[in-house]
Amino acid sequence: MAERSGPGTAQDLDRVLADLRALSGDIESCAVLSGDRDLISSSHEPGVERERVGAMLAALVYLSERVARESGKGYISQLRIDAGGGQLLLVWLDGGGVLAATTGPEARVGLVLYDMRNARSEVEKALAEGSDQ
Amino acid sequence: MKKLLRRLFLLGAIAGAVYAARGYLQGRSPGQVTVQIVFDDGSVRSLASNTTEGREFTDIARKLVETGL
C-alpha cells in the first residue's frame, strides 16, 4: 500500500505494483524506496513493521553503494541476494530510489528481474508525478 | 629454463594445497556466492556468504524475505 501526499500518485504506484505482481507470479511482495530513503509503497500498513522494512531496505542500499564506491564504480543497476528461503531483488530507479521485490526459493529470478526492469519506467513516472504535486 | 618452470609450478601446487588444507582444517568451505551487485556499466561484483560483507547483506535480506516488503 502506497503512502504519499498526492492521492493520484499513491493510486498510480499501487496500480503499477499490482500490475507487476500480476505479471510476475514469482513475486511474493514488493516495495518502493524513494531517493530520500522513505518507504513510499509497501504491503505493510503504516506502523512499526513498515518502518523496520524501510530501515532495512535503506541499510541495503547504503551497503550496496559502499561496495560500489570501494570497487570504484559509479551507479548500481540491480542487486540480487539469495537469502536461502527466497531471493531479495532490488532495481535502482532514477533519482536513487529502488524498486524491491521478494520471491520464493524456486523463482525464475531472471524473469522477475526482467519484469522489474520493465516496470521501472512506470514507477519512475508515478514518482515524478508525485513530486510535481 | 624448463627446470625452473617445473619447480615454480610445483611450488604453486604445494602453496595451493597448503591453503586448501588450512581452510579445511579451520572448517571453512569455499563460500557460496549469495550476493550479486550489477553496475550500470554491466560489470558484476559477487560476494560470498562466508565473508563479513556478504553476511551483512544476507542477514538483512533473510529478515525481509521472512516478513515480506
N, CA and C atoms of all chains as a GROMACS GRO file, in nm:
protein
  606
    1MET      N    1   0.083  -0.119   0.000
    1MET     CA    2   0.000   0.000   0.000
    1MET      C    3   0.088   0.125   0.000
    2ALA      N    4   0.059   0.218  -0.093
    2ALA     CA    5   0.143   0.337  -0.105
    2ALA      C    6   0.101   0.443  -0.004
    3GLU      N    7   0.198   0.520   0.040
    3GLU     CA    8   0.173   0.629   0.134
    3GLU      C    9   0.238   0.754   0.076
    4ARG      N   10   0.158   0.844   0.024
    4ARG     CA   11   0.213   0.960  -0.045
    4ARG      C   12   0.113   1.074  -0.033
    5SER      N   13   0.162   1.197  -0.041
    5SER     CA   14   0.072   1.311  -0.023
    5SER      C   15  -0.034   1.321  -0.133
    6GLY      N   16   0.004   1.301  -0.259
    6GLY     CA   17  -0.092   1.309  -0.368
    6GLY      C   18  -0.168   1.180  -0.383
    7PRO      N   19  -0.300   1.181  -0.368
    7PRO     CA   20  -0.376   1.057  -0.376
    7PRO      C   21  -0.365   0.990  -0.512
    8GLY      N   22  -0.356   1.072  -0.620
    8GLY     CA   23  -0.346   1.016  -0.754
    8GLY      C   24  -0.219   0.935  -0.768
    9THR      N   25  -0.111   0.984  -0.712
    9THR     CA   26   0.017   0.919  -0.723
    9THR      C   27   0.020   0.788  -0.646
   10ALA      N   28  -0.036   0.790  -0.526
   10ALA     CA   29  -0.042   0.668  -0.444
   10ALA      C   30  -0.118   0.560  -0.519
   11GLN      N   31  -0.227   0.600  -0.582
   11GLN     CA   32  -0.306   0.502  -0.659
   11GLN      C   33  -0.227   0.453  -0.780
   12ASP      N   34  -0.157   0.546  -0.846
   12ASP     CA   35  -0.077   0.509  -0.963
   12ASP      C   36   0.029   0.406  -0.925
   13LEU      N   37   0.097   0.435  -0.814
   13LEU     CA   38   0.204   0.346  -0.769
   13LEU      C   39   0.149   0.209  -0.730
   14ASP      N   40   0.036   0.211  -0.658
   14ASP     CA   41  -0.028   0.085  -0.620
   14ASP      C   42  -0.068   0.005  -0.743
   15ARG      N   43  -0.118   0.077  -0.845
   15ARG     CA   44  -0.160   0.009  -0.968
   15ARG      C   45  -0.038  -0.052  -1.040
   16VAL      N   46   0.072   0.025  -1.046
   16VAL     CA   47   0.193  -0.025  -1.113
   16VAL      C   48   0.245  -0.151  -1.042
   17LEU      N   49   0.246  -0.147  -0.908
   17LEU     CA   50   0.298  -0.262  -0.833
   17LEU      C   51   0.202  -0.382  -0.841
   18ALA      N   52   0.072  -0.353  -0.844
   18ALA     CA   53  -0.026  -0.461  -0.858
   18ALA      C   54  -0.011  -0.526  -0.996
   19ASP      N   55   0.013  -0.444  -1.098
   19ASP     CA   56   0.035  -0.496  -1.234
   19ASP      C   57   0.160  -0.583  -1.238
   20LEU      N   58   0.264  -0.536  -1.169
   20LEU     CA   59   0.390  -0.612  -1.166
   20LEU      C   60   0.370  -0.748  -1.101
   21ARG      N   61   0.296  -0.750  -0.989
   21ARG     CA   62   0.271  -0.876  -0.918
   21ARG      C   63   0.186  -0.970  -1.003
   22ALA      N   64   0.091  -0.910  -1.076
   22ALA     CA   65   0.005  -0.992  -1.163
   22ALA      C   66   0.085  -1.051  -1.279
   23LEU      N   67   0.179  -0.970  -1.330
   23LEU     CA   68   0.260  -1.013  -1.444
   23LEU      C   69   0.360  -1.121  -1.403
   24SER      N   70   0.422  -1.101  -1.288
   24SER     CA   71   0.527  -1.193  -1.244
   24SER      C   72   0.477  -1.268  -1.119
   25GLY      N   73   0.425  -1.387  -1.142
   25GLY     CA   74   0.368  -1.466  -1.033
   25GLY      C   75   0.469  -1.508  -0.927
   26ASP      N   76   0.597  -1.501  -0.961
   26ASP     CA   77   0.701  -1.541  -0.864
   26ASP      C   78   0.725  -1.436  -0.756
   27ILE      N   79   0.677  -1.314  -0.779
   27ILE     CA   80   0.697  -1.208  -0.680
   27ILE      C   81   0.601  -1.229  -0.563
   28GLU      N   82   0.657  -1.236  -0.442
   28GLU     CA   83   0.574  -1.254  -0.322
   28GLU      C   84   0.535  -1.120  -0.260
   29SER      N   85   0.627  -1.025  -0.262
   29SER     CA   86   0.595  -0.892  -0.212
   29SER      C   87   0.686  -0.792  -0.281
   30CYS      N   88   0.643  -0.666  -0.289
   30CYS     CA   89   0.730  -0.565  -0.348
   30CYS      C   90   0.708  -0.430  -0.280
   31ALA      N   91   0.808  -0.343  -0.295
   31ALA     CA   92   0.805  -0.213  -0.228
   31ALA      C   93   0.885  -0.114  -0.309
   32VAL      N   94   0.863   0.014  -0.280
   32VAL     CA   95   0.941   0.120  -0.345
   32VAL      C   96   0.999   0.210  -0.237
   33LEU      N   97   1.130   0.231  -0.247
   33LEU     CA   98   1.200   0.321  -0.155
   33LEU      C   99   1.243   0.443  -0.236
   34SER      N  100   1.214   0.562  -0.186
   34SER     CA  101   1.249   0.684  -0.261
   34SER      C  102   1.398   0.714  -0.247
   35GLY      N  103   1.444   0.810  -0.326
   35GLY     CA  104   1.583   0.853  -0.317
   35GLY      C  105   1.618   0.913  -0.182
   36ASP      N  106   1.515   0.961  -0.110
   36ASP     CA  107   1.537   1.015   0.026
   36ASP      C  108   1.530   0.906   0.132
   37ARG      N  109   1.525   0.781   0.087
   37ARG     CA  110   1.519   0.662   0.174
   37ARG      C  111   1.389   0.653   0.253
   38ASP      N  112   1.281   0.704   0.194
   38ASP     CA  113   1.148   0.687   0.254
   38ASP      C  114   1.079   0.572   0.184
   39LEU      N  115   1.016   0.486   0.263
   39LEU     CA  116   0.941   0.374   0.204
   39LEU      C  117   0.806   0.430   0.160
   40ILE      N  118   0.786   0.441   0.030
   40ILE     CA  119   0.662   0.505  -0.016
   40ILE      C  120   0.558   0.405  -0.064
   41SER      N  121   0.598   0.280  -0.076
   41SER     CA  122   0.497   0.179  -0.107
   41SER      C  123   0.540   0.046  -0.047
   42SER      N  124   0.449  -0.016   0.024
   42SER     CA  125   0.481  -0.143   0.090
   42SER      C  126   0.352  -0.220   0.114
   43SER      N  127   0.364  -0.350   0.134
   43SER     CA  128   0.244  -0.430   0.164
   43SER      C  129   0.203  -0.414   0.310
   44HIS      N  130   0.294  -0.357   0.393
   44HIS     CA  131   0.265  -0.338   0.535
   44HIS      C  132   0.189  -0.208   0.558
   45GLU      N  133   0.099  -0.211   0.654
   45GLU     CA  134   0.027  -0.090   0.694
   45GLU      C  135   0.126   0.002   0.768
   46PRO      N  136   0.099   0.135   0.770
   46PRO     CA  137   0.187   0.225   0.845
   46PRO      C  138   0.200   0.180   0.990
   47GLY      N  139   0.322   0.175   1.039
   47GLY     CA  140   0.346   0.129   1.176
   47GLY      C  141   0.489   0.082   1.190
   48VAL      N  142   0.514   0.010   1.299
   48VAL     CA  143   0.650  -0.032   1.333
   48VAL      C  144   0.709  -0.122   1.224
   49GLU      N  145   0.631  -0.220   1.179
   49GLU     CA  146   0.681  -0.317   1.081
   49GLU      C  147   0.721  -0.247   0.951
   50ARG      N  148   0.638  -0.152   0.911
   50ARG     CA  149   0.667  -0.078   0.787
   50ARG      C  150   0.795   0.004   0.802
   51GLU      N  151   0.812   0.065   0.918
   51GLU     CA  152   0.934   0.144   0.943
   51GLU      C  153   1.057   0.054   0.944
   52ARG      N  154   1.041  -0.065   1.001
   52ARG     CA  155   1.153  -0.161   1.003
   52ARG      C  156   1.193  -0.200   0.862
   53VAL      N  157   1.093  -0.229   0.777
   53VAL     CA  158   1.120  -0.268   0.639
   53VAL      C  159   1.193  -0.154   0.567
   54GLY      N  160   1.145  -0.031   0.588
   54GLY     CA  161   1.209   0.086   0.526
   54GLY      C  162   1.353   0.100   0.570
   55ALA      N  163   1.377   0.082   0.699
   55ALA     CA  164   1.512   0.097   0.753
   55ALA      C  165   1.605  -0.012   0.698
   56MET      N  166   1.554  -0.135   0.688
   56MET     CA  167   1.638  -0.245   0.638
   56MET      C  168   1.669  -0.227   0.489
   57LEU      N  169   1.570  -0.182   0.412
   57LEU     CA  170   1.596  -0.156   0.269
   57LEU      C  171   1.698  -0.043   0.253
   58ALA      N  172   1.683   0.062   0.336
   58ALA     CA  173   1.777   0.174   0.330
   58ALA      C  174   1.919   0.128   0.365
   59ALA      N  175   1.928   0.035   0.461
   59ALA     CA  176   2.060  -0.018   0.500
   59ALA      C  177   2.122  -0.097   0.384
   60LEU      N  178   2.041  -0.173   0.313
   60LEU     CA  179   2.092  -0.249   0.197
   60LEU      C  180   2.140  -0.156   0.086
   61VAL      N  181   2.065  -0.048   0.065
   61VAL     CA  182   2.104   0.050  -0.038
   61VAL      C  183   2.238   0.113   0.002
   62TYR      N  184   2.250   0.147   0.131
   62TYR     CA  185   2.374   0.207   0.181
   62TYR      C  186   2.492   0.109   0.163
   63LEU      N  187   2.472  -0.017   0.201
   63LEU     CA  188   2.578  -0.117   0.188
   63LEU      C  189   2.620  -0.135   0.041
   64SER      N  190   2.520  -0.138  -0.048
   64SER     CA  191   2.549  -0.156  -0.191
   64SER      C  192   2.629  -0.039  -0.244
   65GLU      N  193   2.590   0.081  -0.203
   65GLU     CA  194   2.661   0.199  -0.252
   65GLU      C  195   2.803   0.206  -0.195
   66ARG      N  196   2.820   0.152  -0.076
   66ARG     CA  197   2.955   0.145  -0.019
   66ARG      C  198   3.042   0.050  -0.100
   67VAL      N  199   2.985  -0.066  -0.137
   67VAL     CA  200   3.059  -0.162  -0.219
   67VAL      C  201   3.094  -0.099  -0.354
   68ALA      N  202   2.998  -0.023  -0.412
   68ALA     CA  203   3.023   0.042  -0.541
   68ALA      C  204   3.138   0.142  -0.530
   69ARG      N  205   3.138   0.219  -0.422
   69ARG     CA  206   3.246   0.318  -0.402
   69ARG      C  207   3.380   0.247  -0.388
   70GLU      N  208   3.381   0.139  -0.307
   70GLU     CA  209   3.506   0.065  -0.285
   70GLU      C  210   3.556  -0.001  -0.414
   71SER      N  211   3.462  -0.036  -0.503
   71SER     CA  212   3.500  -0.100  -0.628
   71SER      C  213   3.532   0.003  -0.737
   72GLY      N  214   3.518   0.130  -0.703
   72GLY     CA  215   3.547   0.236  -0.799
   72GLY      C  216   3.440   0.247  -0.907
   73LYS      N  217   3.318   0.206  -0.873
   73LYS     CA  218   3.208   0.210  -0.971
   73LYS      C  219   3.116   0.329  -0.942
   74GLY      N  220   3.045   0.371  -1.045
   74GLY     CA  221   2.956   0.485  -1.029
   74GLY      C  222   2.819   0.447  -0.976
   75TYR      N  223   2.737   0.391  -1.062
   75TYR     CA  224   2.600   0.364  -1.025
   75TYR      C  225   2.568   0.215  -1.028
   76ILE      N  226   2.473   0.178  -0.941
   76ILE     CA  227   2.431   0.038  -0.934
   76ILE      C  228   2.304   0.023  -1.017
   77SER      N  229   2.296  -0.088  -1.086
   77SER     CA  230   2.179  -0.114  -1.167
   77SER      C  231   2.082  -0.207  -1.093
   78GLN      N  232   2.136  -0.314  -1.039
   78GLN     CA  233   2.049  -0.407  -0.964
   78GLN      C  234   2.129  -0.489  -0.862
   79LEU      N  235   2.055  -0.542  -0.766
   79LEU     CA  236   2.115  -0.624  -0.660
   79LEU      C  237   2.031  -0.749  -0.642
   80ARG      N  238   2.100  -0.862  -0.628
   80ARG     CA  239   2.029  -0.989  -0.608
   80ARG      C  240   2.091  -1.059  -0.488
   81ILE      N  241   2.007  -1.095  -0.392
   81ILE     CA  242   2.058  -1.164  -0.272
   81ILE      C  243   1.983  -1.295  -0.254
   82ASP      N  244   2.056  -1.403  -0.248
   82ASP     CA  245   1.996  -1.533  -0.219
   82ASP      C  246   1.993  -1.549  -0.067
   83ALA      N  247   1.872  -1.542  -0.011
   83ALA     CA  248   1.860  -1.546   0.135
   83ALA      C  249   1.824  -1.686   0.186
   84GLY      N  250   1.846  -1.785   0.107
   84GLY     CA  251   1.815  -1.922   0.149
   84GLY      C  252   1.669  -1.957   0.124
   85GLY      N  253   1.580  -1.896   0.198
   85GLY     CA  254   1.437  -1.923   0.182
   85GLY      C  255   1.372  -1.846   0.069
   86GLY      N  256   1.450  -1.768  -0.002
   86GLY     CA  257   1.397  -1.688  -0.113
   86GLY      C  258   1.501  -1.589  -0.160
   87GLN      N  259   1.460  -1.508  -0.255
   87GLN     CA  260   1.553  -1.409  -0.311
   87GLN      C  261   1.501  -1.269  -0.282
   88LEU      N  262   1.593  -1.177  -0.260
   88LEU     CA  263   1.558  -1.036  -0.250
   88LEU      C  264   1.621  -0.965  -0.369
   89LEU      N  265   1.540  -0.893  -0.444
   89LEU     CA  266   1.587  -0.828  -0.566
   89LEU      C  267   1.562  -0.678  -0.558
   90LEU      N  268   1.662  -0.601  -0.594
   90LEU     CA  269   1.649  -0.455  -0.595
   90LEU      C  270   1.688  -0.402  -0.732
   91VAL      N  271   1.605  -0.314  -0.787
   91VAL     CA  272   1.637  -0.249  -0.913
   91VAL      C  273   1.639  -0.099  -0.887
   92TRP      N  274   1.750  -0.035  -0.922
   92TRP     CA  275   1.765   0.108  -0.893
   92TRP      C  276   1.684   0.193  -0.990
   93LEU      N  277   1.629   0.302  -0.938
   93LEU     CA  278   1.548   0.394  -1.018
   93LEU      C  279   1.626   0.524  -1.038
   94ASP      N  280   1.580   0.605  -1.133
   94ASP     CA  281   1.639   0.738  -1.149
   94ASP      C  282   1.612   0.818  -1.022
   95GLY      N  283   1.711   0.890  -0.975
   95GLY     CA  284   1.694   0.969  -0.853
   95GLY      C  285   1.737   0.894  -0.729
   96GLY      N  286   1.790   0.773  -0.744
   96GLY     CA  287   1.846   0.697  -0.631
   96GLY      C  288   1.748   0.610  -0.556
   97GLY      N  289   1.621   0.609  -0.595
   97GLY     CA  290   1.524   0.521  -0.530
   97GLY      C  291   1.543   0.377  -0.577
   98VAL      N  292   1.473   0.284  -0.513
   98VAL     CA  293   1.481   0.145  -0.556
   98VAL      C  294   1.343   0.080  -0.559
   99LEU      N  295   1.328  -0.011  -0.653
   99LEU     CA  296   1.211  -0.099  -0.660
   99LEU      C  297   1.259  -0.233  -0.606
  100ALA      N  298   1.196  -0.282  -0.499
  100ALA     CA  299   1.241  -0.405  -0.434
  100ALA      C  300   1.133  -0.513  -0.444
  101ALA      N  301   1.177  -0.637  -0.450
  101ALA     CA  302   1.081  -0.748  -0.453
  101ALA      C  303   1.141  -0.871  -0.385
  102THR      N  304   1.054  -0.952  -0.325
  102THR     CA  305   1.100  -1.080  -0.271
  102THR      C  306   1.032  -1.192  -0.350
  103THR      N  307   1.102  -1.304  -0.359
  103THR     CA  308   1.048  -1.421  -0.428
  103THR      C  309   1.068  -1.544  -0.341
  104GLY      N  310   1.009  -1.653  -0.383
  104GLY     CA  311   1.033  -1.780  -0.315
  104GLY      C  312   1.166  -1.839  -0.362
  105PRO      N  313   1.207  -1.952  -0.302
  105PRO     CA  314   1.337  -2.010  -0.337
  105PRO      C  315   1.344  -2.066  -0.479
  106GLU      N  316   1.230  -2.106  -0.534
  106GLU     CA  317   1.232  -2.168  -0.667
  106GLU      C  318   1.195  -2.069  -0.779
  107ALA      N  319   1.201  -1.941  -0.752
  107ALA     CA  320   1.156  -1.841  -0.850
  107ALA      C  321   1.251  -1.834  -0.970
  108ARG      N  322   1.194  -1.795  -1.085
  108ARG     CA  323   1.276  -1.772  -1.205
  108ARG      C  324   1.326  -1.626  -1.196
  109VAL      N  325   1.441  -1.612  -1.130
  109VAL     CA  326   1.490  -1.479  -1.093
  109VAL      C  327   1.516  -1.390  -1.215
  110GLY      N  328   1.570  -1.448  -1.321
  110GLY     CA  329   1.599  -1.369  -1.441
  110GLY      C  330   1.474  -1.306  -1.498
  111LEU      N  331   1.368  -1.384  -1.497
  111LEU     CA  332   1.239  -1.337  -1.550
  111LEU      C  333   1.181  -1.227  -1.460
  112VAL      N  334   1.193  -1.247  -1.330
  112VAL     CA  335   1.142  -1.147  -1.234
  112VAL      C  336   1.217  -1.014  -1.252
  113LEU      N  337   1.350  -1.024  -1.264
  113LEU     CA  338   1.431  -0.902  -1.282
  113LEU      C  339   1.394  -0.832  -1.414
  114TYR      N  340   1.366  -0.912  -1.515
  114TYR     CA  341   1.325  -0.857  -1.645
  114TYR      C  342   1.194  -0.778  -1.629
  115ASP      N  343   1.098  -0.838  -1.559
  115ASP     CA  344   0.969  -0.770  -1.536
  115ASP      C  345   0.987  -0.644  -1.451
  116MET      N  346   1.077  -0.652  -1.352
  116MET     CA  347   1.101  -0.535  -1.267
  116MET      C  348   1.163  -0.422  -1.347
  117ARG      N  349   1.258  -0.457  -1.436
  117ARG     CA  350   1.322  -0.353  -1.519
  117ARG      C  351   1.219  -0.289  -1.613
  118ASN      N  352   1.126  -0.372  -1.661
  118ASN     CA  353   1.021  -0.318  -1.748
  118ASN      C  354   0.926  -0.226  -1.672
  119ALA      N  355   0.902  -0.258  -1.544
  119ALA     CA  356   0.810  -0.177  -1.463
  119ALA      C  357   0.877  -0.049  -1.411
  120ARG      N  358   1.010  -0.045  -1.421
  120ARG     CA  359   1.086   0.067  -1.363
  120ARG      C  360   1.039   0.204  -1.416
  121SER      N  361   1.019   0.214  -1.547
  121SER     CA  362   0.981   0.345  -1.605
  121SER      C  363   0.845   0.390  -1.553
  122GLU      N  364   0.754   0.294  -1.534
  122GLU     CA  365   0.620   0.328  -1.482
  122GLU      C  366   0.630   0.377  -1.338
  123VAL      N  367   0.717   0.311  -1.260
  123VAL     CA  368   0.735   0.353  -1.120
  123VAL      C  369   0.797   0.493  -1.116
  124GLU      N  370   0.897   0.515  -1.200
  124GLU     CA  371   0.964   0.646  -1.205
  124GLU      C  372   0.864   0.755  -1.244
  125LYS      N  373   0.776   0.719  -1.337
  125LYS     CA  374   0.675   0.816  -1.383
  125LYS      C  375   0.580   0.853  -1.268
  126ALA      N  376   0.536   0.750  -1.194
  126ALA     CA  377   0.445   0.774  -1.081
  126ALA      C  378   0.514   0.858  -0.973
  127LEU      N  379   0.644   0.832  -0.951
  127LEU     CA  380   0.718   0.909  -0.850
  127LEU      C  381   0.737   1.054  -0.895
  128ALA      N  382   0.765   1.071  -1.023
  128ALA     CA  383   0.786   1.206  -1.076
  128ALA      C  384   0.656   1.287  -1.066
  129GLU      N  385   0.544   1.223  -1.096
  129GLU     CA  386   0.415   1.292  -1.085
  129GLU      C  387   0.388   1.330  -0.941
  130GLY      N  388   0.430   1.243  -0.849
  130GLY     CA  389   0.411   1.270  -0.706
  130GLY      C  390   0.491   1.389  -0.660
  131SER      N  391   0.614   1.404  -0.711
  131SER     CA  392   0.697   1.517  -0.669
  131SER      C  393   0.652   1.648  -0.731
  132ASP      N  394   0.579   1.637  -0.844
  132ASP     CA  395   0.525   1.758  -0.910
  132ASP      C  396   0.407   1.815  -0.832
  133GLN      N  397   0.333   1.727  -0.762
  133GLN     CA  398   0.210   1.770  -0.696
  133GLN      C  399   0.237   1.850  -0.570
  134MET      N  400   6.582  -2.353  -1.798
  134MET     CA  401   6.455  -2.278  -1.804
  134MET      C  402   6.335  -2.369  -1.775
  135LYS      N  403   6.338  -2.486  -1.842
  135LYS     CA  404   6.230  -2.584  -1.824
  135LYS      C  405   6.224  -2.631  -1.679
  136LYS      N  406   6.344  -2.650  -1.625
  136LYS     CA  407   6.355  -2.698  -1.487
  136LYS      C  408   6.298  -2.595  -1.389
  137LEU      N  409   6.331  -2.469  -1.418
  137LEU     CA  410   6.284  -2.359  -1.333
  137LEU      C  411   6.131  -2.350  -1.335
  138LEU      N  412   6.075  -2.361  -1.455
  138LEU     CA  413   5.928  -2.355  -1.469
  138LEU      C  414   5.863  -2.471  -1.394
  139ARG      N  415   5.923  -2.588  -1.405
  139ARG     CA  416   5.869  -2.707  -1.338
  139ARG      C  417   5.869  -2.686  -1.186
  140ARG      N  418   5.979  -2.626  -1.138
  140ARG     CA  419   5.990  -2.602  -0.993
  140ARG      C  420   5.887  -2.498  -0.948
  141LEU      N  421   5.871  -2.394  -1.031
  141LEU     CA  422   5.772  -2.290  -0.998
  141LEU      C  423   5.631  -2.349  -0.994
  142PHE      N  424   5.601  -2.432  -1.090
  142PHE     CA  425   5.470  -2.498  -1.096
  142PHE      C  426   5.446  -2.583  -0.971
  143LEU      N  427   5.551  -2.658  -0.935
  143LEU     CA  428   5.543  -2.745  -0.817
  143LEU      C  429   5.521  -2.663  -0.690
  144LEU      N  430   5.595  -2.551  -0.684
  144LEU     CA  431   5.584  -2.463  -0.567
  144LEU      C  432   5.442  -2.407  -0.556
  145GLY      N  433   5.385  -2.366  -0.669
  145GLY     CA  434   5.247  -2.314  -0.673
  145GLY      C  435   5.148  -2.419  -0.628
  146ALA      N  436   5.168  -2.542  -0.676
  146ALA     CA  437   5.078  -2.651  -0.639
  146ALA      C  438   5.084  -2.679  -0.490
  147ILE      N  439   5.205  -2.676  -0.434
  147ILE     CA  440   5.222  -2.701  -0.290
  147ILE      C  441   5.154  -2.589  -0.210
  148ALA      N  442   5.175  -2.463  -0.253
  148ALA     CA  443   5.114  -2.349  -0.183
  148ALA      C  444   4.962  -2.359  -0.187
  149GLY      N  445   4.907  -2.397  -0.301
  149GLY     CA  446   4.762  -2.414  -0.315
  149GLY      C  447   4.710  -2.522  -0.224
  150ALA      N  448   4.782  -2.634  -0.219
  150ALA     CA  449   4.741  -2.746  -0.135
  150ALA      C  450   4.743  -2.708   0.013
  151VAL      N  451   4.846  -2.632   0.052
  151VAL     CA  452   4.858  -2.588   0.192
  151VAL      C  453   4.741  -2.496   0.227
  152TYR      N  454   4.710  -2.404   0.135
  152TYR     CA  455   4.599  -2.309   0.158
  152TYR      C  456   4.466  -2.383   0.173
  153ALA      N  457   4.444  -2.479   0.083
  153ALA     CA  458   4.319  -2.557   0.086
  153ALA      C  459   4.310  -2.638   0.215
  154ALA      N  460   4.423  -2.700   0.255
  154ALA     CA  461   4.424  -2.782   0.377
  154ALA      C  462   4.398  -2.696   0.500
  155ARG      N  463   4.456  -2.573   0.499
  155ARG     CA  464   4.436  -2.481   0.611
  155ARG      C  465   4.288  -2.442   0.623
  156GLY      N  466   4.229  -2.412   0.510
  156GLY     CA  467   4.085  -2.376   0.508
  156GLY      C  468   4.000  -2.491   0.557
  157TYR      N  469   4.034  -2.613   0.511
  157TYR     CA  470   3.958  -2.731   0.551
  157TYR      C  471   3.969  -2.754   0.701
  158LEU      N  472   4.092  -2.744   0.754
  158LEU     CA  473   4.113  -2.768   0.898
  158LEU      C  474   4.045  -2.661   0.983
  159GLN      N  475   4.033  -2.540   0.930
  159GLN     CA  476   3.964  -2.434   1.005
  159GLN      C  477   3.813  -2.441   0.986
  160GLY      N  478   3.767  -2.539   0.912
  160GLY     CA  479   3.623  -2.560   0.895
  160GLY      C  480   3.557  -2.465   0.798
  161ARG      N  481   3.636  -2.408   0.707
  161ARG     CA  482   3.578  -2.315   0.610
  161ARG      C  483   3.549  -2.387   0.479
  162SER      N  484   3.439  -2.353   0.417
  162SER     CA  485   3.410  -2.406   0.285
  162SER      C  486   3.440  -2.294   0.184
  163PRO      N  487   3.448  -2.324   0.054
  163PRO     CA  488   3.483  -2.220  -0.043
  163PRO      C  489   3.389  -2.100  -0.044
  164GLY      N  490   3.269  -2.113   0.013
  164GLY     CA  491   3.181  -1.996   0.021
  164GLY      C  492   3.095  -1.980  -0.102
  165GLN      N  493   2.965  -1.997  -0.081
  165GLN     CA  494   2.871  -1.987  -0.192
  165GLN      C  495   2.847  -1.839  -0.224
  166VAL      N  496   2.836  -1.809  -0.351
  166VAL     CA  497   2.805  -1.671  -0.389
  166VAL      C  498   2.658  -1.645  -0.363
  167THR      N  499   2.628  -1.550  -0.278
  167THR     CA  500   2.488  -1.523  -0.246
  167THR      C  501   2.445  -1.382  -0.282
  168VAL      N  502   2.541  -1.293  -0.304
  168VAL     CA  503   2.507  -1.154  -0.334
  168VAL      C  504   2.570  -1.116  -0.469
  169GLN      N  505   2.488  -1.059  -0.556
  169GLN     CA  506   2.539  -1.014  -0.685
  169GLN      C  507   2.495  -0.870  -0.706
  170ILE      N  508   2.594  -0.781  -0.723
  170ILE     CA  509   2.564  -0.641  -0.749
  170ILE      C  510   2.602  -0.613  -0.895
  171VAL      N  511   2.505  -0.565  -0.972
  171VAL     CA  512   2.531  -0.532  -1.112
  171VAL      C  513   2.539  -0.381  -1.126
  172PHE      N  514   2.648  -0.333  -1.183
  172PHE     CA  515   2.667  -0.188  -1.200
  172PHE      C  516   2.616  -0.145  -1.337
  173ASP      N  517   2.599  -0.014  -1.352
  173ASP     CA  518   2.540   0.035  -1.478
  173ASP      C  519   2.630   0.013  -1.599
  174ASP      N  520   2.759  -0.013  -1.577
  174ASP     CA  521   2.846  -0.042  -1.691
  174ASP      C  522   2.842  -0.191  -1.729
  175GLY      N  523   2.757  -0.267  -1.659
  175GLY     CA  524   2.739  -0.409  -1.690
  175GLY      C  525   2.829  -0.501  -1.610
  176SER      N  526   2.924  -0.446  -1.535
  176SER     CA  527   3.012  -0.532  -1.456
  176SER      C  528   2.939  -0.582  -1.331
  177VAL      N  529   2.986  -0.694  -1.279
  177VAL     CA  530   2.919  -0.759  -1.165
  177VAL      C  531   3.017  -0.779  -1.051
  178ARG      N  532   2.972  -0.752  -0.931
  178ARG     CA  533   3.054  -0.781  -0.812
  178ARG      C  534   2.978  -0.886  -0.731
  179SER      N  535   3.043  -0.998  -0.704
  179SER     CA  536   2.980  -1.105  -0.627
  179SER      C  537   3.042  -1.113  -0.488
  180LEU      N  538   2.958  -1.138  -0.389
  180LEU     CA  539   3.007  -1.152  -0.252
  180LEU      C  540   2.967  -1.289  -0.201
  181ALA      N  541   3.061  -1.359  -0.141
  181ALA     CA  542   3.034  -1.493  -0.090
  181ALA      C  543   2.973  -1.485   0.050
  182SER      N  544   2.900  -1.590   0.084
  182SER     CA  545   2.829  -1.592   0.213
  182SER      C  546   2.924  -1.603   0.332
  183ASN      N  547   3.047  -1.647   0.307
  183ASN     CA  548   3.138  -1.664   0.421
  183ASN      C  549   3.228  -1.542   0.444
  184THR      N  550   3.192  -1.430   0.380
  184THR     CA  551   3.267  -1.306   0.406
  184THR      C  552   3.181  -1.215   0.493
  185THR      N  553   3.245  -1.126   0.565
  185THR     CA  554   3.171  -1.035   0.654
  185THR      C  555   3.075  -0.949   0.572
  186GLU      N  556   3.126  -0.899   0.459
  186GLU     CA  557   3.046  -0.812   0.372
  186GLU      C  558   2.922  -0.887   0.320
  187GLY      N  559   2.944  -1.012   0.276
  187GLY     CA  560   2.834  -1.092   0.224
  187GLY      C  561   2.730  -1.122   0.331
  188ARG      N  562   2.778  -1.148   0.453
  188ARG     CA  563   2.685  -1.180   0.564
  188ARG      C  564   2.598  -1.060   0.601
  189GLU      N  565   2.657  -0.938   0.591
  189GLU     CA  566   2.578  -0.817   0.621
  189GLU      C  567   2.456  -0.811   0.531
  190PHE      N  568   2.477  -0.841   0.403
  190PHE     CA  569   2.366  -0.838   0.306
  190PHE      C  570   2.266  -0.949   0.335
  191THR      N  571   2.317  -1.070   0.354
  191THR     CA  572   2.224  -1.184   0.365
  191THR      C  573   2.142  -1.180   0.494
  192ASP      N  574   2.202  -1.127   0.602
  192ASP     CA  575   2.127  -1.120   0.729
  192ASP      C  576   2.004  -1.030   0.714
  193ILE      N  577   2.024  -0.915   0.649
  193ILE     CA  578   1.912  -0.822   0.629
  193ILE      C  579   1.811  -0.883   0.532
  194ALA      N  580   1.864  -0.940   0.422
  194ALA     CA  581   1.775  -0.996   0.319
  194ALA      C  582   1.688  -1.109   0.375
  195ARG      N  583   1.748  -1.191   0.462
  195ARG     CA  584   1.672  -1.304   0.520
  195ARG      C  585   1.550  -1.252   0.598
  196LYS      N  586   1.572  -1.145   0.676
  196LYS     CA  587   1.461  -1.089   0.754
  196LYS      C  588   1.353  -1.032   0.662
  197LEU      N  589   1.396  -0.966   0.555
  197LEU     CA  590   1.298  -0.906   0.462
  197LEU      C  591   1.221  -1.014   0.386
  198VAL      N  592   1.287  -1.123   0.351
  198VAL     CA  593   1.218  -1.232   0.281
  198VAL      C  594   1.116  -1.297   0.377
  199GLU      N  595   1.153  -1.308   0.505
  199GLU     CA  596   1.062  -1.369   0.605
  199GLU      C  597   0.939  -1.282   0.629
  200THR      N  598   0.961  -1.151   0.647
  200THR     CA  599   0.848  -1.062   0.682
  200THR      C  600   0.772  -1.012   0.560
  201GLY      N  601   0.837  -1.011   0.445
  201GLY     CA  602   0.776  -0.952   0.326
  201GLY      C  603   0.803  -0.803   0.325
  202LEU      N  604   0.786  -0.741   0.205
  202LEU     CA  605   0.820  -0.598   0.195
  202LEU      C  606   0.698  -0.509   0.219
   0.00000   0.00000   0.00000
